[in-house]
């Protein structure tokens, strides 16, 4: 991935419209669910492999 360089004398300004309260709640719930799933994966115990000689 490469960076976008601004041409001389031109500034790129990106301004997003403000989020509504509903959008903020949806984003917060999504982030919380992703974190919960991530923590579940970490709790799976590792198994040991025993090799006989």
MOPAC internal coordinates of N, CA, C and O (Angstrom, degrees):
PM7 1SCF
backbone

  N    0.0000 0     0.00 0     0.00 0    0    0    0
  C    1.4402 1     0.00 0     0.00 0    1    0    0
  C    1.5216 1   107.72 1     0.00 0    2    1    0
  O    1.2310 1   120.33 1   -47.20 1    3    2    1
  N    1.2932 1   116.98 1   132.80 1    3    2    1
  C    1.4521 1   120.12 1  -179.00 1    5    3    2
  C    1.5237 1   110.43 1  -111.35 1    6    5    3
  O    1.2310 1   121.26 1   -17.98 1    7    6    5
  N    1.2997 1   115.19 1   162.02 1    7    6    5
  C    1.4537 1   121.28 1  -179.86 1    9    7    6
  C    1.5180 1   110.42 1   -85.40 1   10    9    7
  O    1.2310 1   121.21 1   -30.72 1   11   10    9
  N    1.3223 1   115.29 1   149.28 1   11   10    9
  C    1.4638 1   120.04 1   175.11 1   13   11   10
  C    1.5248 1   106.42 1   -92.23 1   14   13   11
  O    1.2310 1   120.56 1   -58.38 1   15   14   13
  N    1.3110 1   116.53 1   121.62 1   15   14   13
  C    1.4579 1   120.56 1   179.97 1   17   15   14
  C    1.5223 1   109.36 1   -93.31 1   18   17   15
  O    1.2310 1   121.45 1   -40.24 1   19   18   17
  N    1.3236 1   114.82 1   139.76 1   19   18   17
  C    1.4599 1   119.77 1   178.43 1   21   19   18
  C    1.5296 1   108.84 1   -80.57 1   22   21   19
  O    1.2310 1   120.61 1   -49.36 1   23   22   21
  N    1.3221 1   116.43 1   130.64 1   23   22   21
  C    1.4629 1   118.50 1   174.15 1   25   23   22
  C    1.5319 1   109.67 1   -63.78 1   26   25   23
  O    1.2310 1   120.39 1   -25.50 1   27   26   25
  N    1.3055 1   116.87 1   154.50 1   27   26   25
  C    1.4616 1   120.21 1   179.97 1   29   27   26
  C    1.5244 1   110.10 1   -60.52 1   30   29   27
  O    1.2310 1   120.89 1   -47.83 1   31   30   29
  N    1.3343 1   115.91 1   132.17 1   31   30   29
  C    1.4624 1   121.33 1   177.02 1   33   31   30
  C    1.5219 1   113.93 1    84.86 1   34   33   31
  O    1.2310 1   119.74 1   179.74 1   35   34   33
  N    1.3501 1   118.10 1    -0.26 1   35   34   33
  C    1.4639 1   121.03 1  -179.83 1   37   35   34
  C    1.5253 1   108.55 1  -124.50 1   38   37   35
  O    1.2310 1   120.68 1   -49.23 1   39   38   37
  N    1.3299 1   116.31 1   130.77 1   39   38   37
  C    1.4565 1   121.39 1   177.78 1   41   39   38
  C    1.5234 1   108.86 1  -112.84 1   42   41   39
  O    1.2310 1   121.07 1   -48.08 1   43   42   41
  N    1.3338 1   115.55 1   131.92 1   43   42   41
  C    1.4552 1   120.47 1   174.93 1   45   43   42
  C    1.5199 1   107.75 1   -90.63 1   46   45   43
  O    1.2310 1   120.46 1   -61.83 1   47   46   45
  N    1.3111 1   116.73 1   118.17 1   47   46   45
  C    1.4611 1   120.93 1   177.91 1   49   47   46
  C    1.5249 1   106.91 1  -121.18 1   50   49   47
  O    1.2310 1   121.13 1   -59.24 1   51   50   49
  N    1.3284 1   115.44 1   120.76 1   51   50   49
  C    1.4597 1   120.63 1   179.67 1   53   51   50
  C    1.5200 1   107.44 1  -108.76 1   54   53   51
  O    1.2310 1   120.66 1   -58.96 1   55   54   53
  N    1.3032 1   116.34 1   121.04 1   55   54   53
  C    1.4539 1   120.47 1  -179.26 1   57   55   54
  C    1.5246 1   108.27 1  -126.52 1   58   57   55
  O    1.2310 1   121.27 1   -60.93 1   59   58   57
  N    1.3177 1   115.19 1   119.07 1   59   58   57
  C    1.4578 1   121.18 1  -179.93 1   61   59   58
  C    1.5192 1   109.74 1   -91.37 1   62   61   59
  O    1.2310 1   120.43 1   -31.22 1   63   62   61
  N    1.3338 1   116.78 1   148.78 1   63   62   61
  C    1.4648 1   118.31 1   175.01 1   65   63   62
  C    1.5298 1   108.98 1   -68.23 1   66   65   63
  O    1.2310 1   119.79 1   -29.80 1   67   66   65
  N    1.3275 1   118.01 1   150.20 1   67   66   65
  C    1.4739 1   120.09 1  -179.79 1   69   67   66
  C    1.5253 1   111.36 1   -64.01 1   70   69   67
  O    1.2310 1   120.99 1   -31.00 1   71   70   69
  N    1.3286 1   115.71 1   149.00 1   71   70   69
  C    1.4603 1   121.09 1   179.81 1   73   71   70
  C    1.5252 1   110.79 1   -76.11 1   74   73   71
  O    1.2310 1   121.46 1   -33.64 1   75   74   73
  N    1.3104 1   114.81 1   146.36 1   75   74   73
  C    1.4608 1   119.14 1   173.55 1   77   75   74
  C    1.5219 1   108.38 1   -81.16 1   78   77   75
  O    1.2310 1   120.34 1   -13.61 1   79   78   77
  N    1.3149 1   116.96 1   166.39 1   79   78   77
  C    1.4653 1   120.65 1   180.00 1   81   79   78
  C    1.5262 1   110.54 1   -62.56 1   82   81   79
  O    1.2310 1   120.15 1   142.63 1   83   82   81
  N    1.3328 1   117.32 1   -37.37 1   83   82   81
  C    1.4687 1   121.46 1   179.01 1   85   83   82
  C    1.5272 1   110.48 1   -63.42 1   86   85   83
  O    1.2310 1   120.21 1   136.75 1   87   86   85
  N    1.3406 1   117.21 1   -43.25 1   87   86   85
  C    1.4651 1   121.26 1   179.29 1   89   87   86
  C    1.5273 1   111.37 1   -64.37 1   90   89   87
  O    1.2310 1   120.23 1   140.68 1   91   90   89
  N    1.3330 1   117.16 1   -39.32 1   91   90   89
  C    1.4622 1   120.89 1   178.52 1   93   91   90
  C    1.5228 1   110.92 1   -62.83 1   94   93   91
  O    1.2310 1   120.46 1   137.27 1   95   94   93
  N    1.3294 1   116.73 1   -42.73 1   95   94   93
  C    1.4640 1   121.21 1   179.47 1   97   95   94
  C    1.5266 1   110.10 1   -64.40 1   98   97   95
  O    1.2310 1   120.16 1   135.75 1   99   98   97
  N    1.3309 1   117.29 1   -44.25 1   99   98   97
  C    1.4647 1   121.25 1   179.85 1  101   99   98
  C    1.5299 1   110.91 1   -61.55 1  102  101   99
  O    1.2310 1   120.20 1   137.25 1  103  102  101
  N    1.3195 1   117.23 1   -42.75 1  103  102  101
  C    1.4603 1   120.64 1   179.85 1  105  103  102
  C    1.5218 1   110.14 1   -65.60 1  106  105  103
  O    1.2310 1   120.12 1   136.83 1  107  106  105
  N    1.3295 1   117.38 1   -43.17 1  107  106  105
  C    1.4635 1   121.08 1   178.91 1  109  107  106
  C    1.5195 1   111.44 1   -61.50 1  110  109  107
  O    1.2310 1   120.06 1   137.81 1  111  110  109
  N    1.3339 1   117.49 1   -42.19 1  111  110  109
  C    1.4649 1   121.18 1   178.76 1  113  111  110
  C    1.5330 1   110.73 1   -65.14 1  114  113  111
  O    1.2310 1   120.34 1   140.00 1  115  114  113
  N    1.3149 1   116.96 1   -40.00 1  115  114  113
  C    1.4662 1   121.06 1   179.53 1  117  115  114
  C    1.5264 1   110.41 1   -63.36 1  118  117  115
  O    1.2310 1   120.72 1   133.98 1  119  118  117
  N    1.3280 1   116.23 1   -46.02 1  119  118  117
  C    1.4654 1   120.36 1   179.99 1  121  119  118
  C    1.5224 1   110.30 1   -62.68 1  122  121  119
  O    1.2310 1   120.06 1   137.18 1  123  122  121
  N    1.3298 1   117.49 1   -42.82 1  123  122  121
  C    1.4638 1   121.16 1   179.68 1  125  123  122
  C    1.5297 1   110.89 1   -62.82 1  126  125  123
  O    1.2310 1   120.12 1   139.07 1  127  126  125
  N    1.3354 1   117.38 1   -40.93 1  127  126  125
  C    1.4622 1   119.83 1  -179.78 1  129  127  126
  C    1.5291 1   110.91 1   -67.61 1  130  129  127
  O    1.2310 1   119.78 1   142.95 1  131  130  129
  N    1.3268 1   118.03 1   -37.05 1  131  130  129
  C    1.4673 1   121.19 1   177.84 1  133  131  130
  C    1.5277 1   110.92 1   -65.22 1  134  133  131
  O    1.2310 1   120.69 1   138.52 1  135  134  133
  N    1.3295 1   116.28 1   -41.48 1  135  134  133
  C    1.4611 1   119.83 1   178.47 1  137  135  134
  C    1.5183 1   110.82 1   -65.22 1  138  137  135
  O    1.2310 1   120.19 1   141.22 1  139  138  137
  N    1.3381 1   117.24 1   -38.78 1  139  138  137
  C    1.4595 1   121.06 1   179.58 1  141  139  138
  C    1.5336 1   110.13 1   -64.01 1  142  141  139
  O    1.2310 1   120.14 1   137.00 1  143  142  141
  N    1.3216 1   117.35 1   -43.00 1  143  142  141
  C    1.4598 1   121.14 1   178.83 1  145  143  142
  C    1.5187 1   110.83 1   -64.89 1  146  145  143
  O    1.2310 1   120.17 1   141.64 1  147  146  145
  N    1.3181 1   117.27 1   -38.36 1  147  146  145
  C    1.4601 1   121.75 1  -179.96 1  149  147  146
  C    1.5234 1   110.43 1   -64.39 1  150  149  147
  O    1.2310 1   120.12 1   139.98 1  151  150  149
  N    1.3314 1   117.38 1   -40.02 1  151  150  149
  C    1.4567 1   121.34 1   179.80 1  153  151  150
  C    1.5203 1   111.77 1   -69.58 1  154  153  151
  O    1.2310 1   119.61 1   147.61 1  155  154  153
  N    1.3166 1   118.36 1   -32.39 1  155  154  153
  C    1.4580 1   121.80 1   179.01 1  157  155  154
  C    1.5233 1   109.81 1   -65.60 1  158  157  155
  O    1.2310 1   120.05 1   139.23 1  159  158  157
  N    1.3025 1   117.51 1   -40.77 1  159  158  157
  C    1.4605 1   121.77 1  -178.98 1  161  159  158
  C    1.5247 1   110.10 1   -63.78 1  162  161  159
  O    1.2310 1   119.63 1   142.95 1  163  162  161
  N    1.3171 1   118.31 1   -37.05 1  163  162  161
  C    1.4565 1   121.50 1  -178.39 1  165  163  162
  C    1.5240 1   112.36 1   -70.20 1  166  165  163
  O    1.2310 1   119.31 1   156.66 1  167  166  165
  N    1.3280 1   118.92 1   -23.34 1  167  166  165
  C    1.4527 1   122.40 1  -175.11 1  169  167  166
  C    1.5262 1   113.45 1   -82.65 1  170  169  167
  O    1.2310 1   119.32 1   175.50 1  171  170  169
  N    1.3200 1   118.91 1    -4.50 1  171  170  169
  C    1.4577 1   122.05 1   179.83 1  173  171  170
  C    1.5304 1   108.07 1   -71.64 1  174  173  171
  O    1.2310 1   120.02 1   -56.85 1  175  174  173
  N    1.3241 1   117.57 1   123.15 1  175  174  173
  C    1.4785 1   119.36 1  -177.58 1  177  175  174
  C    1.5268 1   111.02 1   -70.04 1  178  177  175
  O    1.2310 1   122.00 1   -33.38 1  179  178  177
  N    1.3161 1   113.77 1   146.62 1  179  178  177
  C    1.4621 1   119.61 1   177.53 1  181  179  178
  C    1.5159 1   109.21 1   -83.72 1  182  181  179
  O    1.2310 1   120.65 1   -33.92 1  183  182  181
  N    1.3107 1   116.36 1   146.08 1  183  182  181
  C    1.4552 1   120.48 1   178.14 1  185  183  182
  C    1.5227 1   109.31 1  -102.39 1  186  185  183
  O    1.2310 1   120.84 1   -30.73 1  187  186  185
  N    1.3101 1   116.00 1   149.27 1  187  186  185
  C    1.4565 1   120.08 1   179.15 1  189  187  186
  C    1.5192 1   109.11 1   -96.94 1  190  189  187
  O    1.2310 1   121.26 1   -38.90 1  191  190  189
  N    1.2883 1   115.19 1   141.10 1  191  190  189
  C    1.4558 1   121.73 1   175.94 1  193  191  190
  C    1.5223 1   107.21 1  -106.04 1  194  193  191
  O    1.2310 1   121.09 1   -59.11 1  195  194  193
  N    1.3108 1   115.53 1   120.89 1  195  194  193
  C    1.4634 1   120.82 1   179.98 1  197  195  194
  C    1.5214 1   108.08 1  -106.30 1  198  197  195
  O    1.2310 1   121.70 1   -58.53 1  199  198  197
  N    1.3119 1   114.35 1   121.47 1  199  198  197
  C    1.4714 1   118.91 1  -179.44 1  201  199  198
  C    1.5272 1   108.54 1  -104.91 1  202  201  199
  O    1.2310 1   120.82 1   -47.35 1  203  202  201
  N    1.3108 1   116.03 1   132.65 1  203  202  201
  C    1.4654 1   121.35 1   177.02 1  205  203  202
  C    1.5157 1   109.72 1   -88.15 1  206  205  203
  O    1.2310 1   121.78 1   -37.12 1  207  206  205
  N    1.3310 1   114.20 1   142.88 1  207  206  205
  C    1.4692 1   118.37 1   179.52 1  209  207  206
  C    1.4829 1   111.79 1   -90.70 1  210  209  207
  O    1.2310 1   120.10 1   180.00 1  211  210  209

